[in-house]
Amino acid sequence: MRWKLPRRCSPPGGSGCGAETAGSRQRKATGARPATCCSTSRSSRCSARWPWAVFSATRPTKLLVEGGSFANTATSLDVFHPGRLVTAAALAPFTITLDRFRASYITSGALAGQLSSFSARIRYASQPGDRARGYDLRVNHPLVVDGVRVFLIGHGYAPVFKVTDGTGRIVYDQATPFISLGDRGFTSEGVVKVPDARPVQLGFAGVFLPTAVDTGGRLASAFPGPILPRVSLVSYAGDLGMNSGAPQSVYALNTDQMRRLAIAPRPLAPGQSIRLPGDVGTVTFTGYRQWISLAITYDPGQLPALASGVAALAGLLLSFLVRRRRVFVRALPGADGSTVVEAGGLARSDPGGGFDAEFQALAEELRSAMAGRPPLDGDIDTAAGPAEHPSPAPAREG
């Protein structure tokens, strides 16, 4: 649509995987087969999260050995990365005790050795002094306590060692978690550190084999279940470096200031011992326990995130019901010094009709307001109206 303005009217201005470890050296010394190292690179998953959830969520983890307990405090957790709005005092004060862990494996066929199921029998108390209640913790069946969900995410073996030092004192008697190497036989490795031993500190790098077999003079585990458990140790004596103040991993042995003892590693059955040379002590493999890995999640932002998602979806559905219409107006100088105003309209969706009449009335009002007089017949080109690509139609003052 197009029309002229009188000369007295002017348009608005403007213009429109490393180093060799003690564990790897121990495997070489004992002949144990190293597991195939499979490093799966997970793609980074980015999701839009409710900001309050990011600041208030916690996802600590805990490794718990059979017979052990822990309280949900920052000092008892293995990993604790709270949100910015979370403090250690905000943790739910529950306690968990692991009574036993059971795992079942496929024993025959192409999938022999694969894990079929595992569960942990635990006892928990919501508050200090509350009566403990039992629960069977399984995969995808988390424990829910005080708004916190506790997931069972992993398991392993913890051989039990008793170490007597050179003075005859028992200076170490506990289960030591070993970490699986990832092979089908669940071969696991770990270290034992005995800083209280006298006259010299002791350290051991070991490999645990749930079902030990000899394959051509090399030790390997044929099955992940504990059918024939054996452990093999490489012994060290010297300074563990634990008094230097530098942090150490509980799964690695620093042998820089230690010497390897002259005793050949051999597989130990439960109850068997090794007498260390130089009368520095004795180490006994007394048995094994199992451990579980727990993921403790608290995410109070889930409900606000759900509400926000529902609101966004409702707004999107509501937008489909809105009649989307557009009007374009452009003012250009005419050849005779007047101003030519062009108007166009576009209706993306007009199921009920009526946009033609609305646009005609709007154009008449606009022309009348800019011209300073009532509209005259013939000023407006009534053929102009909505189109997918509007083409202005001129209408001039007579």
C-alpha positions as CSV (number, residue, x, y, z in Angstrom):
1,M,0.0,0.0,0.0
2,R,1.3,3.4,-0.9
3,W,0.2,7.0,-0.6
4,K,1.6,10.6,-0.6
5,L,1.9,13.0,2.3
6,P,1.5,16.8,1.9
7,R,4.7,18.8,1.6
8,R,4.2,20.3,5.1
9,C,4.6,16.8,6.7
10,S,8.0,15.3,6.9
11,P,8.8,11.7,7.8
12,P,10.4,10.9,11.1
13,G,14.2,11.2,11.2
14,G,16.7,8.4,11.4
15,S,17.5,5.4,9.4
16,G,15.3,2.7,9.2
17,C,47.7,-43.4,29.5
18,G,53.0,-42.9,31.5
19,A,55.6,-43.8,34.2
20,E,56.3,-47.3,35.4
21,T,54.7,-47.9,38.9
22,A,55.5,-50.3,41.6
23,G,52.5,-52.4,40.6
24,S,53.7,-52.8,37.0
25,R,57.2,-53.7,38.3
26,Q,55.5,-56.3,40.6
27,R,53.6,-57.8,37.7
28,K,56.9,-58.2,35.8
29,A,58.6,-59.8,38.7
30,T,55.8,-62.2,39.4
31,G,54.9,-63.0,35.9
32,A,51.4,-61.9,36.2
33,R,49.8,-60.9,33.0
34,P,49.0,-57.2,32.8
35,A,45.4,-56.4,31.9
36,T,44.6,-54.8,28.6
37,C,44.3,-51.2,29.3
38,C,41.2,-49.9,27.7
39,S,40.7,-46.2,28.0
40,T,37.3,-45.2,26.8
41,S,37.1,-41.5,26.0
42,R,33.7,-40.4,27.0
43,S,32.2,-37.6,25.0
44,S,31.7,-34.5,27.1
45,R,28.0,-34.2,27.8
46,C,26.9,-30.6,28.3
47,S,23.4,-30.0,29.5
48,A,21.6,-26.9,30.5
49,R,21.2,-27.1,34.3
50,W,19.2,-25.0,36.7
51,P,21.7,-22.6,38.2
52,W,20.6,-23.2,41.7
53,A,21.0,-26.9,41.2
54,V,24.6,-26.5,40.1
55,F,25.4,-24.4,43.2
56,S,23.5,-26.6,45.7
57,A,24.2,-30.1,44.4
58,T,26.7,-32.6,46.0
59,R,28.0,-35.8,44.5
60,P,30.6,-37.3,46.9
61,T,31.8,-40.9,46.6
62,K,32.9,-43.5,49.2
63,L,34.7,-46.8,49.1
64,L,33.4,-49.2,51.9
65,V,34.9,-52.5,52.8
66,E,32.8,-55.4,54.2
67,G,32.3,-54.9,58.0
68,G,33.1,-51.2,57.8
69,S,31.0,-48.2,58.5
70,F,31.0,-44.5,57.7
71,A,29.1,-41.4,58.6
72,N,28.2,-38.9,55.9
73,T,30.7,-36.2,56.9
74,A,33.2,-34.4,54.7
75,T,36.2,-36.1,56.5
76,S,34.7,-39.6,55.9
77,L,34.1,-39.2,52.2
78,D,36.8,-40.1,49.6
79,V,35.7,-37.4,47.2
80,F,33.7,-34.4,48.1
81,H,33.0,-31.6,45.6
82,P,30.1,-29.6,46.9
83,G,28.3,-26.8,45.1
84,R,29.1,-23.2,45.9
85,L,26.1,-22.9,48.2
86,V,26.8,-26.2,50.1
87,T,29.0,-26.6,53.2
88,A,30.1,-29.6,55.1
89,A,27.5,-28.8,57.8
90,A,24.7,-29.2,55.3
91,L,25.3,-32.9,54.7
92,A,22.6,-35.3,55.9
93,P,23.8,-37.0,59.1
94,F,23.2,-40.6,58.1
95,T,25.5,-43.6,58.7
96,I,25.9,-46.7,56.6
97,T,27.4,-50.1,57.5
98,L,28.3,-52.8,54.9
99,D,27.4,-56.2,56.2
100,R,28.1,-58.3,53.1
101,F,28.5,-58.1,49.4
102,R,27.5,-60.8,46.9
103,A,28.3,-61.0,43.2
104,S,27.2,-63.6,40.6
105,Y,29.0,-64.4,37.4
106,I,28.1,-66.3,34.3
107,T,30.0,-69.6,34.5
108,S,29.7,-71.0,30.9
109,G,29.2,-70.0,27.3
110,A,30.6,-67.1,25.4
111,L,29.8,-64.7,28.2
112,A,31.6,-66.8,30.9
113,G,33.1,-64.5,33.5
114,Q,30.7,-61.6,32.9
115,L,29.0,-60.2,35.9
116,S,25.3,-61.1,36.1
117,S,24.2,-59.4,39.3
118,F,25.6,-58.0,42.5
119,S,24.1,-56.5,45.6
120,A,25.1,-55.2,49.0
121,R,23.4,-55.8,52.3
122,I,23.7,-52.6,54.3
123,R,22.4,-51.1,57.5
124,Y,21.7,-47.4,57.8
125,A,20.5,-44.9,60.3
126,S,19.0,-41.5,59.3
127,Q,20.1,-39.7,62.5
128,P,22.7,-40.4,65.2
129,G,21.1,-42.7,67.7
130,D,18.3,-43.9,65.4
131,R,17.6,-47.6,65.1
132,A,19.5,-49.1,62.1
133,R,17.4,-50.5,59.3
134,G,18.5,-53.0,56.7
135,Y,18.4,-52.5,52.9
136,D,19.5,-54.5,49.9
137,L,21.5,-52.0,47.7
138,R,21.5,-53.0,44.1
139,V,22.2,-51.4,40.7
140,N,19.5,-48.9,39.8
141,H,17.9,-49.4,43.2
142,P,19.5,-46.7,45.3
143,L,19.0,-46.1,49.0
144,V,17.0,-42.8,49.6
145,V,17.5,-41.2,53.0
146,D,16.9,-37.6,54.0
147,G,16.5,-36.6,50.3
148,V,19.9,-38.1,49.4
149,R,20.2,-41.0,47.0
150,V,23.0,-43.6,47.5
151,F,24.0,-45.6,44.4
152,L,26.0,-48.8,44.2
153,I,28.4,-48.1,41.3
154,G,31.4,-50.6,41.7
155,H,33.0,-53.3,43.7
156,G,36.4,-55.1,44.2
157,Y,38.5,-57.2,46.5
158,A,40.4,-56.2,49.7
159,P,43.0,-58.8,50.7
160,V,43.6,-58.9,54.5
161,F,47.3,-58.7,55.6
162,K,48.9,-59.1,59.0
163,V,52.4,-57.6,59.3
164,T,54.8,-58.3,62.2
165,D,57.9,-56.1,62.3
166,G,61.4,-56.9,63.4
167,T,60.6,-56.4,67.1
168,G,57.8,-58.9,67.0
169,R,55.0,-56.3,67.2
170,I,51.9,-56.6,65.0
171,V,51.9,-53.3,63.2
172,Y,49.4,-53.9,60.5
173,D,46.3,-56.1,60.5
174,Q,43.5,-55.0,58.1
175,A,41.9,-55.3,54.7
176,T,43.5,-53.3,51.9
177,P,41.4,-52.4,48.9
178,F,42.9,-53.5,45.6
179,I,41.8,-52.0,42.3
180,S,40.8,-54.2,39.3
181,L,43.0,-54.0,36.2
182,G,40.0,-54.5,34.0
183,D,40.6,-58.0,32.7
184,R,38.0,-60.7,32.6
185,G,39.6,-62.5,35.5
186,F,39.3,-59.4,37.8
187,T,43.0,-59.3,38.5
188,S,43.6,-56.5,41.0
189,E,46.6,-54.6,42.3
190,G,47.4,-52.5,45.3
191,V,50.0,-51.6,47.9
192,V,50.5,-52.0,51.6
193,K,52.3,-49.3,53.6
194,V,53.5,-50.0,57.1
195,P,55.0,-46.8,58.5
196,D,55.0,-48.0,62.1
197,A,57.3,-51.0,61.4
198,R,60.7,-51.1,63.2
199,P,63.6,-51.0,62.8
200,V,62.7,-50.0,59.2
201,Q,59.5,-49.1,57.4
202,L,58.0,-51.7,55.1
203,G,56.1,-51.5,51.9
204,F,54.5,-54.1,49.6
205,A,53.2,-54.0,46.0
206,G,50.8,-56.8,45.4
207,V,48.6,-58.5,42.8
208,F,45.4,-60.3,43.9
209,L,44.2,-63.2,41.7
210,P,40.6,-64.4,42.5
211,T,41.1,-67.7,40.6
212,A,44.8,-68.1,40.2
213,V,46.1,-70.3,37.3
214,D,49.6,-71.0,36.0
215,T,49.8,-70.4,32.2
216,G,53.2,-71.4,31.1
217,G,55.0,-70.0,34.1
218,R,52.9,-66.8,34.3
219,L,50.2,-66.1,36.9
220,A,46.8,-65.1,35.7
221,S,43.2,-65.2,37.0
222,A,40.9,-67.5,35.0
223,F,37.6,-66.3,36.6
224,P,36.5,-63.2,38.5
225,G,34.9,-65.1,41.3
226,P,37.1,-66.1,44.4
227,I,37.5,-69.8,43.5
228,L,41.2,-70.1,44.2
229,P,42.3,-66.7,45.7
230,R,46.0,-66.0,45.7
231,V,48.1,-62.9,46.3
232,S,51.7,-62.2,45.2
233,L,53.8,-59.5,46.8
234,V,57.1,-57.7,46.1
235,S,58.6,-56.5,49.4
236,Y,60.4,-53.2,50.1
237,A,62.1,-51.7,53.1
238,G,63.2,-48.1,53.7
239,D,61.6,-44.7,54.0
240,L,58.0,-44.6,52.7
241,G,58.2,-40.8,52.5
242,M,55.0,-40.3,54.4
243,N,56.6,-37.8,56.8
244,S,57.7,-35.4,54.2
245,G,54.3,-33.6,54.1
246,A,53.8,-34.4,50.4
247,P,50.4,-36.1,49.6
248,Q,50.5,-39.7,48.4
249,S,48.1,-42.0,46.8
250,V,47.0,-45.0,48.8
251,Y,47.2,-47.1,45.6
252,A,50.8,-46.2,44.8
253,L,54.1,-47.0,46.5
254,N,56.9,-44.5,46.4
255,T,60.1,-46.6,46.3
256,D,62.6,-43.8,45.7
257,Q,64.0,-44.1,49.2
258,M,63.4,-47.9,49.6
259,R,65.2,-51.0,48.6
260,R,63.7,-54.1,47.3
261,L,64.2,-57.1,49.6
262,A,65.9,-60.1,48.2
263,I,63.0,-62.5,48.3
264,A,61.3,-63.9,45.3
265,P,57.6,-63.2,45.0
266,R,55.4,-66.3,45.1
267,P,51.6,-66.8,45.2
268,L,50.3,-67.0,48.8
269,A,47.1,-68.8,49.8
270,P,45.0,-67.6,52.7
271,G,46.9,-68.3,55.9
272,Q,50.4,-68.4,54.3
273,S,53.2,-66.1,55.3
274,I,56.5,-64.7,54.1
275,R,59.4,-64.2,56.4
276,L,61.3,-61.1,55.2
277,P,65.2,-61.3,55.0
278,G,67.3,-59.4,57.5
279,D,64.8,-60.1,60.3
280,V,62.8,-57.0,59.4
281,G,59.4,-58.8,59.8
282,T,56.8,-61.2,58.5
283,V,53.8,-60.7,56.3
284,T,50.8,-63.0,56.3
285,F,47.9,-63.2,53.8
286,T,45.0,-64.0,56.1
287,G,42.1,-63.9,53.6
288,Y,40.1,-61.3,51.7
289,R,37.0,-59.2,51.9
290,Q,35.1,-57.3,49.3
291,W,34.5,-53.6,49.0
292,I,31.9,-51.5,47.2
293,S,31.9,-48.0,45.8
294,L,29.1,-45.7,46.6
295,A,27.9,-42.5,44.8
296,I,26.0,-40.2,47.2
297,T,23.9,-37.6,45.3
298,Y,21.9,-34.7,46.5
299,D,20.4,-32.5,43.8
300,P,17.7,-30.2,45.2
301,G,17.4,-28.4,41.8
302,Q,15.7,-31.3,40.0
303,L,12.2,-30.1,40.9
304,P,12.8,-26.4,39.9
305,A,14.4,-27.7,36.7
306,L,11.3,-29.8,36.0
307,A,9.0,-26.9,36.7
308,S,11.0,-24.7,34.4
309,G,10.9,-27.3,31.6
310,V,7.2,-27.7,31.9
311,A,6.7,-23.9,31.9
312,A,8.9,-23.6,28.7
313,L,6.9,-26.3,27.0
314,A,3.6,-24.7,27.9
315,G,4.9,-21.3,26.6
316,L,5.9,-23.0,23.3
317,L,2.5,-24.7,22.9
318,L,0.8,-21.3,23.7
319,S,2.8,-19.6,21.0
320,F,1.2,-21.9,18.4
321,L,-2.2,-20.4,19.3
322,V,-1.1,-16.8,18.8
323,R,-1.9,-15.1,15.4
324,R,1.4,-13.9,14.2
325,R,1.0,-10.8,12.0
326,R,3.5,-8.2,10.8
327,V,3.1,-4.7,9.4
328,F,5.9,-2.9,7.5
329,V,5.9,0.9,6.9
330,R,8.5,2.8,4.9
331,A,8.7,6.5,4.1
332,L,10.5,7.7,0.9
333,P,10.9,11.2,-0.6
334,G,8.7,11.7,-3.7
335,A,9.8,13.2,-7.0
336,D,7.7,16.3,-6.5
337,G,9.0,17.0,-3.0
338,S,6.2,15.1,-1.2
339,T,6.7,12.1,1.0
340,V,5.7,8.6,-0.2
341,V,4.7,6.2,2.5
342,E,4.6,2.5,1.7
343,A,2.9,-0.1,4.0
344,G,2.7,-3.8,3.8
345,G,1.3,-6.6,5.9
346,L,2.2,-10.3,6.5
347,A,0.2,-12.9,8.3
348,R,2.1,-16.1,8.9
349,S,-1.0,-17.9,10.1
350,D,-4.6,-16.6,9.9
351,P,-6.9,-19.6,10.2
352,G,-9.8,-17.4,11.3
353,G,-9.3,-14.8,8.6
354,G,-10.0,-11.1,9.0
355,F,-6.4,-9.9,8.5
356,D,-7.4,-8.1,5.2
357,A,-10.0,-5.9,7.0
358,E,-7.7,-5.2,9.9
359,F,-4.8,-4.2,7.7
360,Q,-7.1,-2.0,5.6
361,A,-8.3,-0.2,8.7
362,L,-4.8,0.2,10.2
363,A,-3.5,1.7,6.9
364,E,-6.4,4.2,6.7
365,E,-5.7,5.3,10.3
366,L,-2.0,5.7,9.7
367,R,-2.6,7.7,6.4
368,S,-5.1,9.9,8.0
369,A,-2.9,10.6,11.1
370,M,0.1,11.5,8.9
371,A,-1.9,13.6,6.4
372,G,-3.7,15.5,9.1
373,R,-7.1,14.9,7.6
374,P,-9.8,12.2,7.3
375,P,-9.2,9.5,4.7
376,L,-10.6,10.0,1.3
377,D,-12.1,7.4,-1.0
378,G,-9.5,6.3,-3.5
379,D,-6.5,7.1,-1.3
380,I,-6.0,3.5,-0.3
381,D,-5.4,0.6,-2.7
382,T,-7.9,-2.0,-1.3
383,A,-6.1,-4.7,-3.3
384,A,-3.1,-4.5,-0.9
385,G,-3.3,-7.1,1.9
386,P,-1.6,-10.0,3.6
387,A,0.7,-12.1,1.6
388,E,3.6,-14.5,2.3
389,H,5.9,-12.0,0.5
390,P,4.0,-8.6,0.6
391,S,4.3,-6.4,-2.5
392,P,3.4,-2.7,-1.8
393,A,0.6,-1.4,-4.0
394,P,0.7,2.4,-4.5
395,A,-2.2,4.8,-3.9
396,R,-1.7,8.5,-4.6
397,E,-3.6,11.5,-3.6
398,G,-5.7,12.9,-6.4
